[in-house]
Amino acid sequence: MPFAIETNELVRTFGGAKGKKPLVALDRLDLQVEEGELFGLLGPNGAGKTTLIKILATLLLPTSGTAKVLGHDVEKDAQAIRPRINMVSGGETSGYGLLTVRENLWMFSQFYGIPSEEAKKTISEMVELFGIADKADSKVRTISTGQRQKMNVIRGFVTNPDLIFLDEPTLGLDVNASMNIRGFIRKWVKGEGKTVLLTTHYMQEAEELCDRLAIIDQGKILACDTPLRLKRMVARDATFTITTSPCACIGEISSLPGVKGFSAKGDGSKEEVRFVLEDEAVISDIISFITNKNAKVLSLAKTEPTLEDVFIQLVGRGLG
């Protein structure tokens, strides 16, 4: 049985004209995704995730190397791939505002040759499932951003693809809507034996949904395994979360000896910092640094390894 996705030494560069050095978006990337797998890609902005998806979706050609989707080469057999795949991106603006939600979904299904009555039945079931049945006959320009994103997700699944690319599908959605979509994705993959390639900025979403995950940065796969095995990679390291009063120089901690990974976020009233350390003893140096910057340590906790810790250790910074 062929892999749903298989790349070998895949390279994609941009620019490089007139003697300028090209930007390397994908750097000899090797990846294998099995059929029926819910596979996740985690990486910072600019890591190569979107470029990879565009190549796999036959929207962009590789510079070198090969990529196969559902057993077909993306360069040679694009027409065999396209009817069997679909793609949903979070935050995208799609659909015709003058048409209703139902009309937009039906029109898109016809591009894929879905029998009209079958499409109408599926659309009715899915708008009910996603909680937008009361908006199905409203013009798209009148519905909210969250309702439009639900419509986009339905659009991706209404053609019943063998492989779907979900690029930040829950971006900007509230908690209940995100849970609804995640539940549907999980049920769809397991029930239909379909394949999903998911990119997300939400670590919890990746851990909850994905059978396996690849962490990508600068066009390279840094690690690929199940969420549990990835977390075991940092189990031997010390992971801490520190909350401090505002500290303008907090980012300098990442350069202290023994700090393997660092992520910080603040809201103006406090800083929350997460570290992966080579040894617990390093924490005393971090506390000294904070107090020397006239900031206060408000709380300190040792935590169990998370996917975010794996990401921080491999990439050297947080996902945000």
C-alpha positions, 0 to 999 in steps of 0.5 A, spaced: 500 500 500 502 506 498 503 512 503 498 517 503 504 522 502 511 521 501 517 526 499 524 524 498 529 530 498 524 535 497 527 542 496 523 548 494 527 555 493 524 562 492 528 568 488 536 567 487 535 571 480 541 576 479 546 573 483 542 573 489 542 567 494 535 564 494 531 563 500 530 555 501 523 554 504 524 546 504 531 543 505 531 536 502 525 534 506 523 527 507 516 525 510 512 519 510 504 519 512 500 513 512 493 512 509 488 513 515 493 517 519 491 524 522 498 527 521 500 534 524 505 539 522 508 544 528 513 549 526 514 557 527 512 562 521 516 561 515 518 554 517 516 551 510 509 548 512 505 552 507 510 551 502 509 543 503 502 543 503 502 547 496 506 542 493 502 536 496 496 540 493 499 541 486 499 548 487 506 549 487 512 545 483 518 542 487 525 545 485 528 538 486 526 532 489 520 528 489 513 528 492 507 523 491 500 524 494 496 518 494 501 514 490 501 519 484 507 524 483 505 531 484 509 534 478 507 528 473 500 526 475 497 532 478 490 531 475 489 524 478 491 527 485 486 533 485 479 530 485 481 526 491 484 531 495 481 538 499 484 543 503 481 548 508 485 554 511 484 558 517 482 565 517 481 565 509 475 569 506 472 564 501 465 563 498 461 568 494 457 573 499 451 574 494 450 567 495 447 563 501 451 558 505 447 552 502 448 555 495 456 556 496 457 549 498 453 546 493 456 550 488 463 547 490 461 540 490 459 541 483 466 543 481 468 536 484 462 532 480 458 530 486 451 528 484 447 534 486 442 530 490 447 527 494 451 533 495 444 537 498 443 531 503 450 531 505 450 539 506 444 539 510 447 534 515 453 537 515 450 544 517 446 541 522 452 538 525 456 544 525 451 548 528 449 553 522 443 550 520 439 556 522 444 560 517 444 555 511 440 560 507 443 566 509 447 570 504 455 569 506 456 576 507 451 577 513 454 571 517 459 572 522 467 570 521 466 564 526 460 561 522 464 563 515 470 558 518 465 553 519 462 553 512 469 553 510 471 546 514 464 543 511 466 545 504 473 541 505 469 535 507 463 535 503 467 532 497 469 526 502 476 527 500 481 521 501 486 526 503 485 533 506 490 538 508 487 542 514 492 549 515 490 552 522 482 550 521 480 552 528 484 559 527 480 565 531 474 560 533 471 560 540 472 554 544 466 550 543 466 551 535 474 548 536 471 542 540 466 541 535 470 541 529 476 537 532 471 532 534 468 531 527 475 531 524 477 525 529 470 521 527 471 522 520 478 520 520 477 513 524 470 512 521 472 513 514 479 511 514 481 517 511 488 521 511 489 528 514 495 533 514 494 538 520 498 544 521 496 548 528 499 553 533 495 550 538 499 545 542 493 542 545 490 541 539 496 537 536 496 533 542 489 531 542 488 529 535 494 527 531 497 520 531 504 522 529 507 529 529 513 532 525 516 538 528 519 543 522 523 549 522 527 552 516 525 547 511 527 541 515 524 536 519 527 536 526 523 530 529 517 526 527 513 521 532 507 520 536 506 525 541 507 521 547 514 519 544 516 526 543 515 528 550 519 523 552 525 526 549 525 531 554 523 527 560 530 527 562 531 535 562 528 539 567 522 544 565 520 550 569 514 555 569 516 562 572 511 568 573 515 574 574 513 582 575 514 586 568 521 585 566 524 588 559 530 584 559 526 577 560 528 574 553 536 575 555 535 569 559 535 564 553 542 566 552 544 563 559 548 557 560 544 551 561 538 554 558 536 549 552 529 552 550 525 558 552 518 561 551 515 567 554 509 571 554 506 577 558 500 581 558 503 588 561 502 586 568 506 580 569 511 575 564 510 568 564 516 564 562 517 557 560 524 553 560 527 547 558 534 546 562 540 541 562 540 541 570 535 544 575 541 547 578 540 552 572 534 555 576 538 559 581 542 563 575 535 565 572 532 567 579 538 571 580 538 574 573 531 576 574 532 579 581 538 583 578 533 586 573 529 589 579 523 584 577 520 579 582 519 572 582 511 571 583 511 563 582 515 558 580 513 551 578 516 544 575 512 541 570 511 535 566 514 535 559 509 537 554 509 538 546 511 545 547 517 543 551 519 539 545 518 544 540 522 549 545 528 544 545 528 543 538 527 550 535 529 554 541 523 558 541 516 558 542 511 557 537 508 564 537 
